[in-house]
């Protein structure tokens, strides 16, 4: 906290962050920019009066890290936003009403998307595999309930490529939403529950489908629990080597996609080459959005933004869809896929979106 407060004083409002901030560019309101959030954080940390506009500026930040990349002083605005949300909760001012509705659903249903737990495995194309393994495929809430193609294709592709893994019938949630809105008490409780369960089952490695789950297990679990005793891998990290091990290198057959770099797998983790290589190995030509890799635009769904500021998320996703040179837009993030799908429906766009394993599975020979 001391370091963050020192960072707040370094901002001279040079405006470098305004050029890249998605919420500022969408609204043209300084309160919804990194500069506005820094000003709000000063008030929040000092115990000053917090206006509804300040609250909105803190909670509509998707924590995409574009501002951190642009800042000449390396001011960590995403972390400042995270700590501001925690402090708002401590002061009894947060989370927002919309966030609390999601939290109530999580407590009642065990997932963050209001899904019926009895139907969590509707995506599974065959009988539930009862095998045991030290590797767990953790599907996540969005893929289980809202973007089921991500769950189905990931499951079938891992099987096709000979990966040994198990699954859980009652998988539950990673708990990231609790942390996103500043409820560290609920986050710590959920993290500990999952970590204890994995330990009891002998789980040594998680393969995850969701960028949010990856970030949560990889970074937030150790942060709140003091460490973890399992490895975390996103499925895109595995695909190039798995495809090469099977000797797969297909010639291009005219299939083209536009690849979108999710914030949490791109800027936060540097997973730029793996997904592009995997698609290329399957004979798929990868097209780029003008702003890509470390400069990729944010879809607007992350950091609990879409659950409260849906119109803002729609606006941010529209700007990406409009720039995609070809369809489908392929992404390794269910949050991005869901928001793109929603935006396509709402705007009646002719674009399509697909999860990366769905695109790869369709490109592979059926008899592989």
C-alpha positions in Angstrom: 0.0 0.0 0.0 2.9 2.4 0.8 4.4 1.8 -2.6 1.0 2.4 -4.3 0.5 5.7 -2.4 4.0 6.7 -3.6 3.0 5.9 -7.1 -0.1 8.0 -6.9 2.1 11.0 -6.3 4.3 10.4 -9.3 1.4 11.0 -11.8 1.9 14.4 -13.6 -1.1 13.9 -15.8 1.0 13.7 -18.9 -1.9 12.0 -20.8 0.0 9.1 -22.2 -2.5 6.7 -20.7 -5.5 8.6 -22.2 -4.4 7.5 -25.7 -4.8 3.8 -24.8 -7.4 3.6 -22.1 -10.5 1.8 -23.5 -13.0 3.3 -21.0 -11.8 6.8 -21.6 -11.8 6.4 -25.4 -15.4 5.0 -25.2 -16.7 7.8 -22.8 -14.3 10.7 -23.1 -14.8 11.3 -19.4 -11.7 11.8 -17.3 -13.2 10.1 -14.3 -13.2 6.9 -16.3 -9.5 7.2 -17.2 -6.3 6.2 -15.4 -5.9 9.8 -14.3 -9.4 9.9 -12.9 -8.8 6.6 -11.1 -5.6 7.9 -9.6 -7.4 11.0 -8.2 -10.2 8.8 -6.9 -7.8 6.4 -5.2 -6.1 9.3 -3.4 -9.5 10.2 -1.9 -10.3 6.5 -1.1 -7.0 5.8 0.6 -7.1 9.0 2.6 -10.6 8.3 3.9 -12.1 11.2 2.0 -15.6 11.6 0.5 -16.2 9.2 -2.3 -18.7 10.3 -5.0 -20.8 7.9 -7.2 -18.7 9.1 -10.1 -15.5 8.0 -8.3 -17.1 4.7 -7.5 -18.0 4.1 -11.1 -14.5 5.1 -12.3 -13.0 2.5 -10.0 -15.5 -0.3 -10.8 -15.7 0.2 -14.6 -11.9 -0.3 -15.1 -11.4 -3.7 -16.9 -7.8 -3.8 -15.6 -6.5 -4.4 -19.1 -3.0 -3.1 -18.3 -2.8 -0.9 -21.4 -2.3 2.1 -19.2 0.6 0.5 -17.4 2.3 -0.3 -20.7 1.9 3.3 -21.7 2.9 5.1 -18.5 6.4 6.6 -18.5 6.5 6.2 -14.7 5.2 2.6 -14.6 2.3 3.6 -12.3 0.4 0.4 -11.7 -3.1 1.6 -12.1 -4.7 -1.9 -12.3 -3.2 -2.7 -8.8 -4.3 0.7 -7.6 -7.9 -0.1 -8.8 -7.7 -3.5 -7.1 -6.7 -2.0 -3.8 -9.2 0.8 -4.1 -12.0 -1.8 -4.4 -10.7 -3.6 -1.4 -10.6 -0.4 0.6 -14.2 0.5 -0.6 -15.3 -2.8 0.8 -13.5 -2.2 4.1 -15.2 1.2 4.4 -18.6 -0.4 3.7 -19.1 1.4 0.4 -18.6 -1.5 -2.0 -19.2 -3.7 -3.8 -22.0 -2.3 -6.0 -25.6 -3.7 -5.9 -25.0 -5.5 -9.2 -21.9 -7.2 -7.8 -23.8 -8.3 -4.7 -26.4 -10.0 -6.8 -23.7 -12.0 -8.5 -22.2 -12.9 -5.1 -25.6 -14.0 -3.9 -25.9 -16.3 -6.9 -22.4 -17.7 -6.3 -23.2 -18.5 -2.7 -26.4 -20.2 -3.7 -25.5 -22.0 -6.9 -21.7 -22.3 -6.7 -21.0 -20.5 -9.9 -20.7 -16.9 -11.1 -23.1 -17.0 -14.0 -26.4 -18.1 -12.4 -26.2 -21.5 -13.9 -28.2 -24.5 -12.7 -25.6 -26.9 -11.1 -27.7 -29.9 -12.2 -27.0 -28.9 -15.8 -23.3 -28.0 -15.5 -22.2 -31.0 -17.6 -24.7 -30.5 -20.4 -21.8 -29.7 -22.7 -20.2 -33.1 -22.2 -20.6 -35.1 -25.4 -20.4 -38.5 -23.7 -20.7 -40.3 -20.3 -18.8 -38.6 -17.5 -15.2 -40.0 -17.3 -14.7 -41.4 -13.9 -10.9 -41.9 -14.3 -8.5 -40.5 -11.7 -5.4 -38.5 -12.5 -3.0 -36.0 -11.0 -4.0 -33.6 -13.8 -7.4 -31.9 -13.5 -9.2 -30.2 -16.4 -10.9 -27.3 -14.7 -13.5 -26.0 -17.2 -14.8 -22.9 -15.3 -18.1 -21.2 -15.0 -18.4 -19.5 -18.4 -17.3 -22.5 -20.4 -19.6 -24.8 -18.4 -22.7 -22.7 -18.7 -22.5 -19.9 -21.3 -19.9 -20.7 -24.0 -20.2 -24.5 -24.0 -18.3 -24.9 -27.3 -15.2 -23.9 -25.3 -15.8 -26.8 -22.8 -16.7 -29.4 -25.4 -13.9 -28.7 -27.9 -11.3 -28.5 -25.2 -12.3 -31.8 -23.7 -12.4 -33.5 -27.1 -9.2 -32.0 -28.3 -7.2 -33.0 -25.1 -8.6 -36.6 -25.5 -7.7 -36.6 -29.2 -4.1 -35.5 -28.4 -3.7 -38.2 -25.8 -3.6 -36.0 -22.6 -4.3 -37.9 -19.3 -6.7 -35.9 -17.1 -9.6 -36.1 -14.8 -12.6 -33.8 -14.2 -14.9 -33.0 -11.3 -18.7 -33.5 -11.5 -19.3 -30.7 -9.1 -16.4 -28.5 -10.1 -17.6 -25.2 -8.6 -16.0 -21.8 -9.2 -12.4 -20.6 -9.0 -13.6 -17.6 -6.9 -12.1 -14.9 -9.0 -15.2 -12.7 -8.9 -15.0 -12.3 -5.2 -11.5 -10.9 -5.5 -12.4 -8.7 -8.5 -15.0 -6.8 -6.5 -12.8 -6.5 -3.4 -14.4 -9.2 -1.2 -11.1 -10.7 0.1 -12.9 -12.5 2.9 -15.0 -14.6 0.5 -12.1 -15.0 -1.9 -9.8 -16.4 0.7 -12.5 -18.8 1.9 -13.2 -20.1 -1.6 -9.5 -20.3 -2.5 -8.8 -22.4 0.6 -11.7 -24.7 0.0 -10.6 -25.4 -3.6 -6.9 -25.8 -2.6 -7.8 -28.2 0.1 -9.9 -30.2 -2.2 -7.2 -30.4 -4.9 -4.7 -31.6 -2.3 -7.1 -34.3 -1.0 -7.6 -35.6 -4.6 -3.8 -35.6 -5.3 -4.1 -32.9 -8.0 -0.7 -31.7 -9.1 -1.6 -29.9 -12.3 -4.6 -27.9 -13.5 -5.3 -27.4 -17.1 -7.7 -24.5 -17.4 -9.8 -23.2 -20.3 -10.5 -19.7 -18.9 -8.1 -16.8 -18.8 -9.8 -15.6 -15.5 -9.3 -19.0 -13.9 -5.7 -19.1 -15.0 -5.0 -15.7 -13.5 -6.8 -16.6 -10.3 -5.2 -19.9 -9.7 -1.7 -18.8 -10.8 -1.5 -15.4 -9.1 -4.3 -14.8 -6.7 -4.3 -18.1 -4.9 -0.6 -17.8 -3.8 -1.2 -14.2 -3.0 -4.0 -14.9 -0.5 -3.0 -18.4 0.7 0.7 -17.9 0.9 1.4 -20.5 -1.8 -0.1 -23.4 -3.7 1.1 -27.0 -4.3 -0.2 -27.4 -7.8 0.9 -26.2 -11.3 -1.5 -24.1 -13.4 -1.5 -24.4 -17.2 -3.7 -22.7 -19.7 -4.7 -25.0 -22.6 -3.0 -22.8 -25.2 0.4 -23.4 -23.5 0.1 -27.1 -24.3 -1.3 -27.1 -27.8 1.9 -26.4 -30.0 3.9 -29.2 -28.3 1.0 -31.6 -28.3 0.4 -31.1 -32.0 4.1 -31.5 -32.8 4.3 -34.7 -30.8 1.5 -36.1 -32.9 3.4 -35.0 -36.0 0.6 -32.6 -37.0 1.5 -30.0 -39.6 -1.3 -29.5 -42.1 -1.1 -27.5 -45.3 -3.3 -24.4 -45.5 -6.7 -25.2 -47.0 -8.0 -21.7 -47.2 -9.3 -21.5 -43.6 -8.7 -18.1 -42.2 -9.4 -16.6 -38.7 -8.8 -13.3 -36.9 -6.9 -13.9 -33.7 -7.7 -11.7 -30.6 -5.2 -11.4 -27.8 -7.0 -11.5 -24.4 -5.6 -9.0 -21.8 -5.0 -11.7 -19.2 -3.2 -14.1 -21.5 -1.4 -11.5 -23.6 -0.2 -8.4 -21.7 -0.3 -10.2 -18.3 1.3 -13.5 -19.4 3.0 -13.0 -22.8 1.2 -15.9 -24.5 1.3 -14.5 -28.0 3.1 -17.1 -30.0 1.6 -20.3 -28.6 -2.0 -19.8 -30.0 -0.8 -18.5 -33.3 1.6 -21.4 -33.7 -1.1 -23.9 -32.8 -3.5 -22.5 -35.4 -0.7 -22.4 -38.0 0.1 -26.1 -37.3 -3.5 -26.9 -38.2 -3.3 -25.2 -41.5 -5.2 -22.1 -40.4 -4.1 -18.7 -41.7 -4.1 -16.2 -38.8 -5.1 -12.6 -39.6 -4.4 -9.8 -37.2 -6.4 -6.9 -35.8 -4.4 -3.7 -36.3 -3.8 -3.4 -32.6 -2.5 -6.8 -31.5 -0.2 -8.6 -29.1 0.9 -6.2 -26.3 -1.2 -3.4 -27.9 -4.4 -5.5 -28.3 -7.7 -3.9 -27.5 -9.7 -5.0 -24.4 -13.0 -6.6 -25.1 -14.5 -4.9 -22.0 -15.7 -8.0 -20.1 -13.0 -8.5 -17.4 -12.6 -7.4 -13.8 -16.3 -7.7 -13.1 -17.1 -4.8 -15.5 -19.6 -6.6 -17.8 -21.8 -7.7 -15.0 -22.6 -4.1 -14.0 -21.6 -2.0 -17.1 -23.0 -4.0 -19.9 -23.4 -1.2 -22.4 -19.7 -0.1 -21.9 -18.6 -3.7 -22.5 -20.7 -3.8 -25.7 -19.1 -0.6 -26.9 -15.6 -1.9 -26.3 -16.3 -5.2 -28.0 -17.9 -3.5 -31.0 -14.7 -1.6 -31.7 -12.8 -4.9 -32.0 -15.3 -6.6 -34.1 -15.4 -3.7 -36.5 -11.6 -4.0 -37.0 -11.5 -7.8 -37.5 -10.4 -8.4 -41.1 -12.0 -11.8 -41.4 -14.5 -14.0 -39.5 -14.5 -15.9 -37.2 -12.6 -14.0 -34.4 -10.8 -16.7 -32.5 -10.0 -16.3 -28.8 -8.6 -18.4 -25.9 -10.7 -16.6 -23.4 -14.4 -17.5 -22.6 -15.0 -14.0 -21.2 -14.0 -12.5 -24.6 -16.0 -15.1 -26.5 -19.1 -14.5 -24.4 -18.9 -10.7 -24.8 -18.2 -10.9 -28.5 -21.1 -13.3 -29.0 -23.4 -11.0 -27.0 -22.2 -8.0 -29.0 -22.7 -9.8 -32.3 -26.3 -10.5 -31.4 -27.1 -7.0 -30.1 -25.6 -5.3 -33.1 -26.8 -7.8 -35.6 -23.3 -8.2 -36.9 -22.4 -10.8 -39.5 -19.2 -11.6 -37.7 -18.7 -14.9 -35.8 -16.6 -15.8 -32.8 -15.0 -19.2 -31.8 -13.0 -20.5 -28.9 -9.5 -21.5 -30.1 -9.9 -25.3 -29.4 -13.1 -25.3 -31.4 -11.3 -23.9 -34.5 -8.4 -26.3 -34.1 -10.6 -29.4 -33.5 -12.6 -28.6 -36.7 -9.3 -28.2 -38.7 -7.9 -31.6 -37.6 -8.7 -34.8 -39.6 -11.6 -36.8 -38.0 -9.5 -40.0 -38.0 -6.5 -38.5 -36.2 
